[in-house]
Amino acid sequence: MRHPEAAQHLAEDDVLVDGMLGRSSLWYRVRVNLRHVPETQRPPQEPPDPDYDPWANIKPEDVEAWQRDQAQRRGRARR
């Protein structure tokens, strides 16, 4: 644990886990809410680890095509 002094103040609902959906992968983002940690004990913001961007090497027109396809699929699933 990198910041044990800050961790002592965390409540269970301060740890947030989000499932993130890419074009063909699912990964999880873990965030920590420091609302219960006194400001003097809060560690500085760190860059994401890993700093993953599934769209980094994708052309904008390919992103738009994928988004249109996903919207159409959601529309069919609702019927």
Distance bins in CASP14 RR format, pairs under 12 A and 6 or more apart:
PFRMAT RR
TARGET T0000
AUTHOR 0000-0000-0000
RMODE 2
METHOD distances of the structure
MODEL  1
1 7 1 0 1 0 0 0 0 0 0 0 0
1 8 0 0 0 0 0 1 0 0 0 0 0
1 10 0 0 0 0 0 1 0 0 0 0 0
1 32 0 0 0 0 0 1 0 0 0 0 0
1 43 0 0 0 0 0 1 0 0 0 0 0
2 32 0 0 0 0 0 1 0 0 0 0 0
2 43 1 0 0 1 0 0 0 0 0 0 0
2 44 0 0 0 0 0 1 0 0 0 0 0
2 46 0 0 0 0 1 0 0 0 0 0 0
2 49 0 0 0 0 0 1 0 0 0 0 0
3 9 0 0 0 0 0 1 0 0 0 0 0
3 10 0 0 0 0 1 0 0 0 0 0 0
3 32 0 0 0 0 1 0 0 0 0 0 0
3 34 0 0 0 0 1 0 0 0 0 0 0
3 37 0 0 0 0 1 0 0 0 0 0 0
3 41 0 0 0 0 1 0 0 0 0 0 0
3 42 0 0 0 0 1 0 0 0 0 0 0
3 43 1 0 1 0 0 0 0 0 0 0 0
3 44 0 0 0 0 0 1 0 0 0 0 0
3 46 0 0 0 0 0 1 0 0 0 0 0
4 10 0 0 0 0 0 1 0 0 0 0 0
4 37 0 0 0 0 0 1 0 0 0 0 0
4 41 0 0 0 0 0 1 0 0 0 0 0
4 43 0 0 0 0 0 1 0 0 0 0 0
5 34 0 0 0 0 0 1 0 0 0 0 0
5 37 0 0 0 0 1 0 0 0 0 0 0
5 38 0 0 0 0 1 0 0 0 0 0 0
5 40 0 0 0 0 0 1 0 0 0 0 0
5 41 1 0 1 0 0 0 0 0 0 0 0
5 42 0 0 0 0 1 0 0 0 0 0 0
5 43 0 0 0 0 1 0 0 0 0 0 0
6 14 0 0 0 0 0 1 0 0 0 0 0
6 32 0 0 0 0 1 0 0 0 0 0 0
6 33 0 0 0 0 0 1 0 0 0 0 0
6 34 1 0 0 1 0 0 0 0 0 0 0
6 35 0 0 0 0 0 1 0 0 0 0 0
6 36 0 0 0 0 1 0 0 0 0 0 0
6 37 1 0 1 0 0 0 0 0 0 0 0
6 38 0 0 0 0 1 0 0 0 0 0 0
6 39 0 0 0 0 0 1 0 0 0 0 0
6 40 0 0 0 0 0 1 0 0 0 0 0
6 41 1 0 1 0 0 0 0 0 0 0 0
6 42 1 0 0 1 0 0 0 0 0 0 0
6 43 1 0 1 0 0 0 0 0 0 0 0
6 44 0 0 0 0 0 1 0 0 0 0 0
7 14 0 0 0 0 1 0 0 0 0 0 0
7 15 0 0 0 0 0 1 0 0 0 0 0
7 32 0 0 0 0 1 0 0 0 0 0 0
7 34 0 0 0 0 0 1 0 0 0 0 0
7 36 0 0 0 0 0 1 0 0 0 0 0
7 37 0 0 0 0 1 0 0 0 0 0 0
7 41 0 0 0 0 0 1 0 0 0 0 0
7 42 0 0 0 0 0 1 0 0 0 0 0
7 43 0 0 0 0 1 0 0 0 0 0 0
8 14 0 0 0 0 0 1 0 0 0 0 0
8 36 0 0 0 0 1 0 0 0 0 0 0
8 37 0 0 0 0 1 0 0 0 0 0 0
8 38 0 0 0 0 0 1 0 0 0 0 0
8 41 0 0 0 0 1 0 0 0 0 0 0
9 32 0 0 0 0 0 1 0 0 0 0 0
9 33 0 0 0 0 0 1 0 0 0 0 0
9 34 0 0 0 0 1 0 0 0 0 0 0
9 35 0 0 0 0 1 0 0 0 0 0 0
9 36 1 0 1 0 0 0 0 0 0 0 0
9 37 1 0 1 0 0 0 0 0 0 0 0
9 38 1 0 0 1 0 0 0 0 0 0 0
9 39 0 0 0 0 0 1 0 0 0 0 0
9 40 0 0 0 0 0 1 0 0 0 0 0
9 41 1 0 0 1 0 0 0 0 0 0 0
9 42 0 0 0 0 1 0 0 0 0 0 0
9 43 0 0 0 0 0 1 0 0 0 0 0
10 16 0 0 0 0 0 1 0 0 0 0 0
10 31 0 0 0 0 0 1 0 0 0 0 0
10 32 1 0 0 1 0 0 0 0 0 0 0
10 33 0 0 0 0 1 0 0 0 0 0 0
10 34 1 0 0 1 0 0 0 0 0 0 0
10 35 0 0 0 0 1 0 0 0 0 0 0
10 36 1 0 0 1 0 0 0 0 0 0 0
10 37 1 0 0 1 0 0 0 0 0 0 0
10 41 0 0 0 0 0 1 0 0 0 0 0
10 42 0 0 0 0 0 1 0 0 0 0 0
11 32 0 0 0 0 0 1 0 0 0 0 0
11 33 0 0 0 0 1 0 0 0 0 0 0
11 34 0 0 0 0 0 1 0 0 0 0 0
11 35 0 0 0 0 1 0 0 0 0 0 0
11 36 1 0 1 0 0 0 0 0 0 0 0
11 37 0 0 0 0 0 1 0 0 0 0 0
12 32 0 0 0 0 0 1 0 0 0 0 0
12 33 0 0 0 0 0 1 0 0 0 0 0
12 36 0 0 0 0 0 1 0 0 0 0 0
13 31 0 0 0 0 0 1 0 0 0 0 0
13 32 0 0 0 0 0 1 0 0 0 0 0
13 33 1 0 0 1 0 0 0 0 0 0 0
13 35 0 0 0 0 1 0 0 0 0 0 0
13 36 0 0 0 0 1 0 0 0 0 0 0
14 30 0 0 0 0 0 1 0 0 0 0 0
14 31 0 0 0 0 1 0 0 0 0 0 0
14 32 1 0 0 1 0 0 0 0 0 0 0
14 33 1 0 1 0 0 0 0 0 0 0 0
14 34 1 0 0 1 0 0 0 0 0 0 0
14 35 1 0 0 1 0 0 0 0 0 0 0
14 36 1 0 0 1 0 0 0 0 0 0 0
14 37 0 0 0 0 1 0 0 0 0 0 0
15 28 0 0 0 0 0 1 0 0 0 0 0
15 29 0 0 0 0 0 1 0 0 0 0 0
15 30 1 0 0 1 0 0 0 0 0 0 0
15 31 1 0 0 1 0 0 0 0 0 0 0
15 32 1 0 1 0 0 0 0 0 0 0 0
15 33 1 0 0 1 0 0 0 0 0 0 0
15 34 0 0 0 0 0 1 0 0 0 0 0
15 35 0 0 0 0 0 1 0 0 0 0 0
15 36 0 0 0 0 0 1 0 0 0 0 0
16 28 0 0 0 0 0 1 0 0 0 0 0
16 29 0 0 0 0 1 0 0 0 0 0 0
16 30 1 0 0 1 0 0 0 0 0 0 0
16 31 1 0 1 0 0 0 0 0 0 0 0
16 32 1 0 0 1 0 0 0 0 0 0 0
16 33 1 0 0 1 0 0 0 0 0 0 0
16 34 0 0 0 0 0 1 0 0 0 0 0
16 35 0 0 0 0 0 1 0 0 0 0 0
17 27 0 0 0 0 0 1 0 0 0 0 0
17 28 1 0 1 0 0 0 0 0 0 0 0
17 29 1 0 0 1 0 0 0 0 0 0 0
17 30 1 0 1 0 0 0 0 0 0 0 0
17 31 1 0 0 1 0 0 0 0 0 0 0
17 32 0 0 0 0 0 1 0 0 0 0 0
17 33 0 0 0 0 0 1 0 0 0 0 0
18 26 0 0 0 0 0 1 0 0 0 0 0
18 27 0 0 0 0 1 0 0 0 0 0 0
18 28 1 0 0 1 0 0 0 0 0 0 0
18 29 1 0 1 0 0 0 0 0 0 0 0
18 30 1 0 0 1 0 0 0 0 0 0 0
18 31 1 0 0 1 0 0 0 0 0 0 0
19 25 0 0 0 0 0 1 0 0 0 0 0
19 26 1 0 0 1 0 0 0 0 0 0 0
19 27 1 0 0 1 0 0 0 0 0 0 0
19 28 1 0 1 0 0 0 0 0 0 0 0
19 29 1 0 0 1 0 0 0 0 0 0 0
19 30 0 0 0 0 1 0 0 0 0 0 0
19 31 0 0 0 0 0 1 0 0 0 0 0
20 26 1 0 0 1 0 0 0 0 0 0 0
20 27 1 0 1 0 0 0 0 0 0 0 0
20 28 1 0 0 1 0 0 0 0 0 0 0
20 29 1 0 1 0 0 0 0 0 0 0 0
20 30 0 0 0 0 0 1 0 0 0 0 0
20 31 0 0 0 0 0 1 0 0 0 0 0
20 48 0 0 0 0 0 1 0 0 0 0 0
20 52 0 0 0 0 1 0 0 0 0 0 0
20 53 0 0 0 0 0 1 0 0 0 0 0
20 54 0 0 0 0 1 0 0 0 0 0 0
20 55 0 0 0 0 0 1 0 0 0 0 0
21 27 0 0 0 0 1 0 0 0 0 0 0
21 28 0 0 0 0 0 1 0 0 0 0 0
21 29 0 0 0 0 0 1 0 0 0 0 0
21 54 0 0 0 0 1 0 0 0 0 0 0
21 55 0 0 0 0 0 1 0 0 0 0 0
21 66 0 0 0 0 0 1 0 0 0 0 0
21 70 0 0 0 0 1 0 0 0 0 0 0
22 29 0 0 0 0 0 1 0 0 0 0 0
22 52 0 0 0 0 1 0 0 0 0 0 0
22 53 0 0 0 0 0 1 0 0 0 0 0
22 54 1 0 1 0 0 0 0 0 0 0 0
22 55 1 0 0 1 0 0 0 0 0 0 0
22 56 0 0 0 0 0 1 0 0 0 0 0
22 58 0 0 0 0 0 1 0 0 0 0 0
22 63 0 0 0 0 0 1 0 0 0 0 0
22 66 0 0 0 0 1 0 0 0 0 0 0
22 67 0 0 0 0 0 1 0 0 0 0 0
22 70 0 0 0 0 0 1 0 0 0 0 0
23 53 0 0 0 0 0 1 0 0 0 0 0
23 54 1 0 0 1 0 0 0 0 0 0 0
23 55 1 0 0 1 0 0 0 0 0 0 0
23 56 0 0 0 0 0 1 0 0 0 0 0
23 57 0 0 0 0 0 1 0 0 0 0 0
23 58 1 0 0 1 0 0 0 0 0 0 0
23 62 0 0 0 0 1 0 0 0 0 0 0
23 63 0 0 0 0 1 0 0 0 0 0 0
23 65 0 0 0 0 0 1 0 0 0 0 0
23 66 1 0 1 0 0 0 0 0 0 0 0
23 67 0 0 0 0 0 1 0 0 0 0 0
23 69 0 0 0 0 0 1 0 0 0 0 0
23 70 0 0 0 0 1 0 0 0 0 0 0
24 54 0 0 0 0 1 0 0 0 0 0 0
24 55 0 0 0 0 0 1 0 0 0 0 0
24 58 0 0 0 0 0 1 0 0 0 0 0
24 66 0 0 0 0 1 0 0 0 0 0 0
25 52 0 0 0 0 1 0 0 0 0 0 0
25 53 0 0 0 0 0 1 0 0 0 0 0
25 54 1 0 0 1 0 0 0 0 0 0 0
25 55 0 0 0 0 0 1 0 0 0 0 0
26 52 0 0 0 0 0 1 0 0 0 0 0
26 54 0 0 0 0 0 1 0 0 0 0 0
27 48 0 0 0 0 0 1 0 0 0 0 0
27 50 0 0 0 0 1 0 0 0 0 0 0
27 52 1 0 0 1 0 0 0 0 0 0 0
27 53 0 0 0 0 0 1 0 0 0 0 0
27 54 0 0 0 0 1 0 0 0 0 0 0
28 48 0 0 0 0 0 1 0 0 0 0 0
28 50 0 0 0 0 0 1 0 0 0 0 0
28 52 0 0 0 0 0 1 0 0 0 0 0
29 48 1 0 0 1 0 0 0 0 0 0 0
29 49 0 0 0 0 0 1 0 0 0 0 0
29 50 0 0 0 0 0 1 0 0 0 0 0
29 51 0 0 0 0 0 1 0 0 0 0 0
29 52 0 0 0 0 1 0 0 0 0 0 0
30 48 0 0 0 0 1 0 0 0 0 0 0
30 49 0 0 0 0 1 0 0 0 0 0 0
31 45 0 0 0 0 0 1 0 0 0 0 0
31 46 0 0 0 0 0 1 0 0 0 0 0
31 48 0 0 0 0 1 0 0 0 0 0 0
32 42 0 0 0 0 0 1 0 0 0 0 0
32 43 0 0 0 0 1 0 0 0 0 0 0
32 45 0 0 0 0 0 1 0 0 0 0 0
32 46 0 0 0 0 0 1 0 0 0 0 0
33 42 0 0 0 0 0 1 0 0 0 0 0
34 40 0 0 0 0 0 1 0 0 0 0 0
34 41 0 0 0 0 1 0 0 0 0 0 0
34 42 1 0 1 0 0 0 0 0 0 0 0
34 43 0 0 0 0 1 0 0 0 0 0 0
34 44 0 0 0 0 0 1 0 0 0 0 0
34 45 0 0 0 0 1 0 0 0 0 0 0
35 42 0 0 0 0 1 0 0 0 0 0 0
36 42 0 0 0 0 0 1 0 0 0 0 0
37 43 0 0 0 0 1 0 0 0 0 0 0
50 56 0 0 0 0 0 1 0 0 0 0 0
53 63 0 0 0 0 0 1 0 0 0 0 0
54 62 0 0 0 0 0 1 0 0 0 0 0
54 63 0 0 0 0 0 1 0 0 0 0 0
54 66 0 0 0 0 0 1 0 0 0 0 0
55 62 0 0 0 0 1 0 0 0 0 0 0
55 63 1 0 1 0 0 0 0 0 0 0 0
55 64 0 0 0 0 0 1 0 0 0 0 0
55 66 0 0 0 0 1 0 0 0 0 0 0
55 67 0 0 0 0 0 1 0 0 0 0 0
56 63 0 0 0 0 0 1 0 0 0 0 0
57 63 0 0 0 0 0 1 0 0 0 0 0
58 64 0 0 0 0 0 1 0 0 0 0 0
58 65 0 0 0 0 1 0 0 0 0 0 0
58 66 0 0 0 0 1 0 0 0 0 0 0
58 67 0 0 0 0 0 1 0 0 0 0 0
59 65 0 0 0 0 1 0 0 0 0 0 0
59 66 0 0 0 0 0 1 0 0 0 0 0
60 66 0 0 0 0 0 1 0 0 0 0 0
60 67 0 0 0 0 0 1 0 0 0 0 0
61 67 0 0 0 0 0 1 0 0 0 0 0
61 68 0 0 0 0 0 1 0 0 0 0 0
62 68 0 0 0 0 0 1 0 0 0 0 0
62 69 0 0 0 0 0 1 0 0 0 0 0
63 69 0 0 0 0 0 1 0 0 0 0 0
63 70 0 0 0 0 0 1 0 0 0 0 0
64 70 0 0 0 0 0 1 0 0 0 0 0
64 71 0 0 0 0 0 1 0 0 0 0 0
65 71 0 0 0 0 0 1 0 0 0 0 0
65 72 0 0 0 0 0 1 0 0 0 0 0
66 72 0 0 0 0 0 1 0 0 0 0 0
66 73 0 0 0 0 0 1 0 0 0 0 0
67 73 0 0 0 0 0 1 0 0 0 0 0
67 74 0 0 0 0 0 1 0 0 0 0 0
68 74 0 0 0 0 0 1 0 0 0 0 0
68 75 0 0 0 0 0 1 0 0 0 0 0
69 75 0 0 0 0 0 1 0 0 0 0 0
69 76 0 0 0 0 0 1 0 0 0 0 0
70 76 0 0 0 0 0 1 0 0 0 0 0
70 77 0 0 0 0 0 1 0 0 0 0 0
71 77 0 0 0 0 0 1 0 0 0 0 0
71 78 0 0 0 0 0 1 0 0 0 0 0
72 78 0 0 0 0 0 1 0 0 0 0 0
72 79 0 0 0 0 0 1 0 0 0 0 0
73 79 0 0 0 0 0 1 0 0 0 0 0
END
